[in-house]
Each structure stands twice: as structure tokens, then as C-alpha cells.
């Protein structure tokens, strides 16, 4: 016989009426309901950022799934009350979960946010009874059932956020009103629906969609959570695109036993640190320009803000962080000026009856992770037309700020680095950029990766005979031919001298081989115009070898080595790619048609 929902509601009431010391979770489990907790981690380091509380056991209430459970609770008129009790139960367990500063993500039925019986004040007070800061809580909101939230929801959401409760848009991309909600609510988090994460490495359209979502979310100051990450390939692809956090079976399954969990998932860190030592990172450059200004905390007395501005009169703003040192925005002097220069300003702010808090003066600002490339940091900043600077984080925690002037300096420094690496003759990227491309490609599972290495044959005799100026013209000719055949989506590099590199992703080996053959064929046909007519007619040059012996040298050609890395192949060391390319180069030099192709290894099924 189905257990009446009224009985469940009565059990909830008894639990909440119990003293703070009595675990509500026990009363909840008596009715067959419980929570499982799934970690949400930093996508780079695997450090736990939050736990999502997932309701379990609704079948004990005679419901097939969670949706029908809340439909029945709503029909009983107990939706707001039940949500509060469920949240309290999850809060009771948070303290036993690993991760000192971990947040708690709570799924709230969107109808709750339209229910006048839902009182945000009671929600925040429940957190305080559990010794939790309101800023450690995050409400997940859906916008898919009705296309938008009801008229009462914005007021309730505003009340929650005024108490520093965070907001996340859940299953973004699944419904029909997410863009409107993203614009209107400006949440702290955007959780991308699993549909767009599944097999993302093999779908350029999904990659494009996710990249667009990341840019939109960062434009409103939100962090992006890749939801439903189930494989290492999906994790790497989401990290490459710019997601900040990850959640899914690859990270960890929902766990009913908190004591069995860890606050760092090292396999996530391992996937992120492959090849890190060989890649040129912008992090040292960014750290050199950080302004490590001490932040203001939301739990400080508001008089402390008054003193900070009075003691540093030339400072226009201070960063503000919550109790876990996570940035919440900036506090500008212009928003505080009326109090700072008012003789009774301090008294007004300290008057409890007026209810002024630091949060009342905070404005949101762009934030970026310190591991981002300079170009990405600039991209985030560019979305905020009136921003004074950008706040930098590491593992989600405040580390400092970059002013507009510092960011401009970084961009100029990066351009100088690129210019120094760029070959002055062909203007193609040089060895530093080629190495970075190889490192990125080594980690970028989910699509096949192909590399072409081109090397002239008999270039030195030509250069010795005709001079370096004519040799430079031949090099420029080849660069133009390479651009002609490898254009959209390809990375082209100039190793130096007569060596060139091309890297592509997500195309077939046959297509790349065809392009490589077209490059060598065009070069053979066009380079003859650089020879004197008599040398062209004769078909060779007369010269001397390295020992000074007379020798005949054929006209110039170009050899090509093509190497494929499979879509499911993980390369732990970029040197392994270099070895494959070197092997193919040797084979190309010995080949009759001056080309060697090395397909990706084929692994047995079930590997």
C-alpha cells in the first residue's frame, strides 16, 4: 500500500521541529528518502568545488521518479515546506563531506520559486542552524517546463541572492528559455546539459556549441560546469574548450557514504598535467603582473570597508570575497563615497536598524583562471565594457587582480613573444608554437589528429649555387603553396630553413595525404622557374659535396611525412609524437615518390 504523502510531510515536520543537534537525515531515512552526493570538481586540478545533493528513495513514496514525487507533493500543497526540509537534510550532511570549503548544490523544483509559501529567510536560517554560510549554498534552477520562470520567482531569487546564496542554471541547452534566463538572472554557474558533452570530441558542432555557451557564460561572470562527463576524452575536450568545472561518472558517481570520498580526484589532475612541462604556459607572465590587493570579505563588519577607503584614498575599488575566499565582485569607492565623506557616514553604516551590509555595495566583475592563456583572459575581459580590471582565481579561490593597464601590457608582451617566435621570412609560427600545438594535440582525444612534416630535397646545392636570396624566394614559394592547400582549420608552422609543419584535426587520413601530395607536386612544378634555363634543361646542378668532391645534384623536390594519431589514442609524452614524425621523415626520404604515411595504430576492440 502506498504510504500517504501526509505521513511523509508529518515526518518532515517532526524532523525540523527537533533540536538542532538531532540529525534530520535519520528521520528522513525512516521514510525511505535519502541524499546521494556527487562532487563537482575543478576541471584542471580535480579539487572538489561543490557537491550536488541528489534525492534518492522516492519509490518508497509510491512514485516512479523524482518528477512524479514533486508533482504529488505540489498537489498536496506541501512543495515549499518539503523543499525546505529536503534542503535541511542535505545541509546536515555537508559538514561530513571532504573539502573544507565545498559548496552544496541543491535542486529546487521551479514551481517552488513561484510559491508564495517559500520563504528565502527560512532557507537561509536553516543553513545558519547547520553552521553553514549562505554563500556555500547554490540553488539549481531549470527553465524548461514553461519556457520561463513565473512572476513570483524573480522576487524569491533576488531575496536568496541578497543573502549570498548562489544560483546555477541547470541542464543548460535542454530547454527553451535558457538564454533569456542567462541574461536576466546572471547566475554564478551554468551547467551544460549532458547531451552536448556526450562524445563532444567527435562532434565539431557540439564543440562549437559548447564554446559559444562558455563565452556567453563568461560574459555574465558565470562559471561553466560540464555536466555528465563520463570519459577522459570528454573531460579533456571540455577543459580545452574552456569549461571551469566538471561533474559526471568519470569524476565520481553519486555517493551515499561521505566517508568514502576524497576532496581531490587525482585522475582528473593526471589528465590535466600530461605534457604540462613541455608546453609554454602564460601563467608566469600573468603572475608577474598580478596586483595582490588584500580583499574585503563579505563577513567583515561594514565599518572595515569604511576604514579601508579612508586609509587608501587613491584606491578606486577593492575585490570582495566570501568566507571561502571565492570572488563575488568589486566594491567601488564611487558607490561608497556618500558615506566615506559624510561626518556621520560610519554611524549610518553601523546602524543595525538600517540593515546595511557589504553585499549591498558589491558589483559583479569579470573573473578568469590564472591558468588561462592571455588571449582567453582578454576575451573574458572584453565582454565587460565598463570593467576596471579582472579578478584572477586559482582553483576557484581569489589570487589577485589585473588592472586594465596590466592586461594591456600582458597582451603586448604576448604579441612580442609571438613575433619573436614567428619566422621573419614566411611570417609563420616557429618552433615554440609548433611545440605548443603538438602538446595540445597530444591531449586532444576525441578526434583524429594528423601532422605533416615537409622537407626540401637538394636545397643546399641550390642555395650554394644561386645564393641565399634566391633560396629565400624558394622558401617563400613553398610557404605560399602550403597555405594554398592547407587553409581553413589547419595549423601551419615553419620549423626553420627548408623544414615546414602542418597540423590538422578531425579530417580523414586520405584527405590529408591528398593535400600533402598536392603540395609536393605543385612545388616540383613551380620551383623549376628559379633555375637557370640551362640547368632546367639539363635537369641537374653540378657542384661539390660536403667533402669537396664533384657531384651532380637533381633539381629540388620536397618530401612529406604524414602521421596520424587516432581519436581514442592518449599520448602521455609529446616526444612520442616527435619520434613517429622522425620515423616517417626517414621513410619519406627513401621513398620513390618522396612521401610516407603512418596511419594511427589500430587497437583491439574493448581496449
N, C-alpha and C positions, 0 to 999 in steps of 0.2 A: 504493500500500500504506500502511495506517495506521501511523503512527510509534508504536512501543511506548511506553507511559507510563513504563516503567522508564528508557528513554533520556532522557526529559524530566526525570525525577527525578534522574538522574545529572548532567545538565547543571546542574540547580539546585545539587546538592551541590558541583560544581566551582566554581560562581559564589560560593557563600557561603564556601568554603574559601579563595578567592582573597584577596589582601591588600585592606585597606580601600580603598586608592587605586584599585583596578581596578573599573570600572563594571560592576555586575551587570546593568544594563539591556542591555548588549551581549550578554552570554551568553544573556540571556532572549530577545532578538530573534532570535538564531540558531535558536531553536526555533520561531520564528514568533509568539511571545507578546509582548505589549507592554501598556502602560497608556495610556489617554487620561484627561485630567484636565478635569473640569467644575467651574467656580467656583460657590461658594455665597456670596452677597453680602448685605450689609446691605440690607434691603428699602427703607430710606429713602434711603440715600446711594449705593448701588451699589459701595461699597468691598468688596473681596474679604475675606471672613472665613475661608474654607477652600476646599480643592479636594477633590473626591471622585475617588479613583482607580478607574477602570473598566477591567476586564480586556478585552483585545482579542486576537483571533487564535486562539481555541480551535478553530476549524475546521482549523487545521494539526495538531491532535492527533486529528483524525478525529471531532470532536464537533460536534453541530449547534448547541448553545447552551451557555451557561456552566453551567446546571444539570446537564446530562449530563456535562460535563467534571469537575465536582466529584464526581458520582456515581462516575465511573470512578476518580478519584484516591482516593476513600474505599474503593472495592473493592480497590485496590492497597495499602491501609493506609498511605498517604502523605499523608493530609489535613493533619495538624498540621505536618508538615515543609514541605509545599507552601505552606500559608498563610504560614508564616514567610518563605519565600523570596520569595513574591509581595509581601508587605509590605515586605521589604527593598528590592526593586526599585523600588517606589513611593517609598519614603523617599529613595532615591538621587536621584530627580528633583525632589523637593520644593524643594531649595535653589535650583534654577534657575528656579522659577516666580516671577512677580511677586508682591509682597506680603510685606513683611519678616516679619510675624508671622502669616502664613497657616497654618492648621491643615491636617492631612491626614486625610480621612475614608476609612477602609478597610472594605470589605465583607468580613465574615468569615462563612463558612458556619456556620450554627448548630450543625452536628454537630461542628465544631472545638471549640466550647466545652463539649462533652461528652466530649472525647477526653483521657484522662489523659496522652497523649503531648504535648499542647500545654502548653508551659511559659511562662507570662507573663514570667518573668525573662528568657528568651532574647529575647522580643519587645522588651522594654524595652532590653536591651543592644544589640540591632540598631539601635534608634533612637539610642542614645548613640554608636555607631560612626559614624553618619551626622551627628554633631554636632546632633542634634535633641533638644529637651526632650520627655520623655514626655507632658507636658501639651499638646503641639502635635498629639498623635495622638488620633483618635476612632474607636472601633470601632462599626460599624453592626450592630445585632442585629435579626433577624427573629423573630417568634413565631407564624408562621402554619402551619408544617407539622404540628406535633404538638399545637398548642394551648398549649404551654408549653415552657420550656427544661427540659433534663434535670437530673438531680440533681447532676451534677458542675459544671454551668455556673455556679451562683451562687458557688462557691468560686473558679473561674478568673476570673470577672468581678470579684470582690472583690479578688483579687490584682492585676489590671490597674489597678483604680481606686486601690488603695493606692499605686501608683506614679505616680498623677496622670494616667493615661490616661483620656480622656473616653469617654462612652457615648451612643449615639444609638439610638432605636427607629426602624427603617426601615419605610417603607410603612405607617405607622400608619393603621388603618381598613380594611386589606385582609384581615387575618387574624381569628382568633377569640379571641386571648388578650391583646390589646394592653393592655386596661385593667388586667388583673392584673399584667402586666409593668411598666406605668407606675407602679403603686402599689408593687410590690415592689422594682424596680430604681432608681426615681427618677433617670432618665437626665438628662444635661445638655442633650440635644436630642431633639426629637420631629419626625420627618419625615412630614408628612401625605401620604398616597397621592395620586397624580395624579388618581384617579377623582373625588375631592372638590374638586379645584382646577379641573378642566376645565369651562369655561363657568359658573363659580361666580356671576358677576354676573347670570346669567339664572335662577338657581335659588335661591329663598328657603330651600328645605330644605337645600341644600348650605351656604349661608351660615350657617344655624343650627347645622348640624353642626360646621362649622369653628370657629365662635365658641365652641362647647362644648369642643372639643378645645383651643383656645387657653387657655381658662380652666382646664381640668384641668392642662395642661402648666405654666402659670404657677403653679398651686397647689403643684406639687412643685419649683418653681425651674428648670424646663426652658425652653429657647428653642424656638420653633416654626419649622420650616423648611417653607415651601410648596414642594412637590416637583413638578416638571413644569410650571412656569409657562411658557406658550407665547405669550401675548399681553399687550399693555399692559393690556387690560381685566382679565385675571386678576391681573396684578401689582397694580393699583390696588385691586381687591376684597380681595385677601389682605392688603394693607397696611392697608386700612380696618378689617378685622376684628381685626387685632392681631398678625399673624404678624411674627416678628422678622427672618427671613432668607428668601431666595428662591433657587431653583435651577431651571433649565429652559432651553429653547431661546430664549425671549425674552431671557434674560440672556446666555447664550452656549452654544454647542454644545460637547460634549466635544472637547478639543483635544490632539492628539498632539504638537504643536510648542509647547513652553512659551514660546519666544522670541517667539511671535506674540501673546501675550496681554497684558492690561493689568491693573493692580491696582485700577482704578476703571472701572466701566461707566457712562458718563455719561448714557446714555439712561435708565437707572434713576433717576438723580438728577434728570433733567429731568422725568420723570413725577411725582416727589415734590415738586418745588418749584413746580409750577404753582399759582398763586393763593396761595402761602405768605404773600406780603407783605400780602394783604388779609384773611387770617384772624387772628382773635385767638388767639394761642398762650398756653399756660400755662407755656412754658419760662422766660420771665423771672421769673415768680412762683416757680417751683420753684428756680431758681438762687439766688434771694435767701435761701433757707432751707437751702442745702446746707452740710453740715459737711465741709469738705475735709480730713479727717484723713488723714495720711500712712499708707498701708497697709503691712502686713508682707508680704514676698514669700516664696513657698514655697522659693525657692533661697537664702534667707538662712540663716546659722548660727542654730541654735535659741537660742543664748545672746543673740542680738539681741532675741528676744522677752522673755527674762528681763529685759533692761535696759529695754525699753520700759515694762513694767508697773511696774518699780521706780521709773522716772523720772516716771511719771504715775499715782500711786496711786489717783486718783479716777476713772480711766478703766475702765469695766467690760468693754470689748471693743475690738478693733481689726479692721478689714477685712483680708482676706488676698487677695492676687492672685498669679497665676502669672507666669512670666517675660515674658509679653506684656501684663501689666497687666490681664488678664481676671479678674474676681472669682471666687473659689472658695468663699467663705464668711466666717464670723466666727471669731475666736479670743477666747473669753471668759476673763476673769480667773478665774472660778469653776472652769474646767477646768484652770487653771494654778496655782491657789492653793497646792496642796500643795508645789510646787517653789519658788514665789516666796518663801514664808515658811519654808522649810527651810534651815538653815545650809549644808547640803551640796547644796541643790537644783541649783545651777548645775553642780556636778561630776557629779551623776547625769545631767543632760541632755546633758552633753558627753561622756559615756562612750560611745564608739563601739560597744562590745560590746553595749550595751543597745538601740541602734538607734532612739532617739527622733528623730522628725522633726516639723517644723511641721505637716505634713499630718495627723499623728496627733491633733492637738488642734482641728482645724477642724470647725465645724458649718455646715451649709448654711443659707442665709438667702434671703429674697425679694430679687429684683432687678427693676429696671424701667428702661426707657429714658427719658432726660431729656426726650424729645420727646412722651412720653405725656401725655394730659390728666390733670389732678389726680384726676379720678374713677377713671380706669383704674389709676393708681398706688395709690390707696386700695383698689381691688378686689384687686390683686395682694397687697397687704399683709394684707388681711383674711383671706386663705386660710391665713395663718400665725398661729395663735392665740398662740404664745409668742415671737414675733419682737420683738427690741429696737428694730428700725428696718428700713429698706430701703436696699439699696445701689443707687446710680444709675450707669448706664453711658451712654456716647455712642459710637456705632459699636462697641459691644461692650466698650469699654475703661472701666475704673473712673474716675469723676469725683468721687465723694463719697458721702455718706450723708445720709439723712433720719431723724432720730430720731422716735419716736412722737409726741413733743410738737410737733416741727416739722411733721409730717404733719397733725396735728390743726389746727394754725394755718393751714396751706395750705387745708384743707377749709373752714375758717371764712372765710378770705379769698375763696375761690371762691364760697361761698354769698352773701357780701356783694356780689360782682360781679354775680352772677345777680339778686339782689334789686334792685340799683341799675339794672340793665337792664330789669327787669320793670315793665310798666305798672301803676301802683298802682290803677287803676280796674278793669281787667279781669283782672289778675294774669297776663297773657300775656307771653311773652318779647318784648323790644323789638328795636331796630334792630341791636344788636351780635349778638344770637343769630340774627336773620334773615340778616345778612351771613354769619355762620359757616355757616349752613345752605346758603346759595347756593354758598359756596366748596366745601363738602363735596360738594354735588350736582354741581357742575361737574366734579369729578374722578371721580365715582362712575359710570363707564361700566359697561355690562353689563345695565342695566335702564333702561327709560324713566323720565324724571323730569318731573313736572308741577308747575306753580306757578300759583296763583290769587291775583289781586290784587283786593280788593273796596274800593269807594269809594262813599260815600253821594252821592246827588244831592239838592241843595237842603237840605243840613243847616244851613248858616249862617243862612238866613232863619228856620228853626225855632228855632235857638239864640238868635237875636236877639229873637224874638217871645216865647218861653216861658221863656227863661233857661237858664243853664248847668246847673242841677240837673236840669232835665228833659232837657236834651241829654245829660247823663251817663247818665241812665236809658236813653235810646235806645242809647247805645254799649254799655251792659251787655247790653241785649236782643240786640243783634246778636252779641256775643261768645257768648252762650248758644246762639243759633241756629247759629253756626258750629261750636261744639263738638258740637251735636246731630247734624250731618250729616258732619262730619269728625272722627272719633274715633280709632279704633284705627290706629296706624301713621302718623298724619299729624302734621306739624309745623305748629302754629298760632302766629302772631305778630301783635302789634299795633304797626303802624308808628307810630301816633300819631294823635290826633284821630279822624277817621272813616275812616281807612285801615287795612285788615287784610290779612293774608297767610296763605296755606295752601300747604304743600309736601308732596307725596306721591311715592311711588316704587313702581314695579312694578305699577301698575294701568293700565287702559286709559284712553285719552283720553275715550271715550264715558262711562265711569263717572264720571270727574271732572267732565265737563261736566254730567252729570245732577245731581251733588251741588251744583255751583255754581248751577244753575238753581233747585234746591230751596231753597237759601239765599236767593236774591234773591226768590223767590216768597213764602216764609214771612215775610221781612222786610216786604215790601209789605203783606201781610195783617195783620201784627201791629202794625206801627208806627202805624197809624191810631188805635189806642186811646190814644195820647199827645196827640192833638189834641183841642181843644175840640169839642163836638158840632156847633156851627155851622160851624166850619172844616172838619170832616169832611164834613158835608152839602154844603157849597159846593164842596169838592174843591180848594181852594187857599188860600194865605195872601196877604194884602195887606201889602206892605212897600216898602222902597226899595232900589235897587241901590247899588253902591259909589260912584256919583256923586251919590247923594241923590235920584234920580228915582223916582217912584212906579212900582211894578211888581207884577205878580201872579206868585206862585211856586207851582208844583204841589206836591202832597204828596210827602213823601220817598219815594224808591226807592233801589235800590242797583245799581250797575253792576259787572260782573265780567269780568276779563280772564283767560283760561286759555292758558297757554303750555306746550308740550310740547318736551322735549329727548330725542332718540332714544337708544336703548340703546347705539348704536355711535358716538355723537357725542361728541367730546372738545372741551371748552371750555377754552381756554388762559387766558382772561381773564374773570372773573366779570362785568365790565362789559358783556360781550356779552349775558349773560342779562338784565341790567337794561334794556338797550336794547330787547330783544324784549318785555319786560313793558311798558315805557313805550309802545311802538308799539301793543300790544294794548289798553292802557288808553285811549288816544286813540280807537281804533276803537270800543271799548265805549261811550264817552260819546256817540258819534254814531249808534250802532246803535238801531234801533227797539225791540228787546227788551232793550237795555242789557247785552248780553253779546257778547264777541268771543273767538273760539277760534283759536289759532295752532298747527296741528299741526307736528310735527317735520319738518324738510326731508327729502325722500326722495332718497337718493344712488343713482347708478347702480350696478348690480351690479359687483363687482370693485374697488370704490373702495379 
